[in-house]
Structures are given as structure tokens and as C-alpha cells.
Amino acid sequence: MEFILGLYLLALLLGVFSMWMLVDCATSRGLGGTQKIVWVLIILFTSPIGAVIYFLAGRRSAPVT
């Protein structure tokens, strides 16, 4: 029973993380329009692996102007 509860918790956390990365990508000022589209598609179709890849490789802070 605890194992199943742990799996549900893990799935919930991965879903929340994927949604967070999706929103972060869509609202990022550091990415161009084409880059945003590509990252959103990667996150959507390879979730949660795509979200982790975006978190490690694709996230950029907003450019300082």
C-alpha cells in the first residue's frame, strides 16, 4: 500500500514539475519565439524527461537591459 502511495506522490511531483517548466518556458524572455515553440513541444511530448532536460539545458535568465 505504501509503495502505491509513493508512486502516486512521485507522479504528482513529476506532473507539477513538468507544468512548472512548461509555464517557465512559455513565459521566458531569454528565449526567442522559435526556441520557445521547440522547447514547449519537447516538454509536452517527452514529459517529464523533457522538463528535466529543459531545466538543466534550456533555462536562461532574462537578459539584462
Secondary structure as GFF3:
##gff-version 3
##sequence-region A 1 65
A	DSSP	alpha_helix	2	27	.	.	.	ID=ss1
A	DSSP	alpha_helix	33	45	.	.	.	ID=ss2
A	DSSP	alpha_helix	49	53	.	.	.	ID=ss3
A	DSSP	pi_helix	54	58	.	.	.	ID=ss4
###
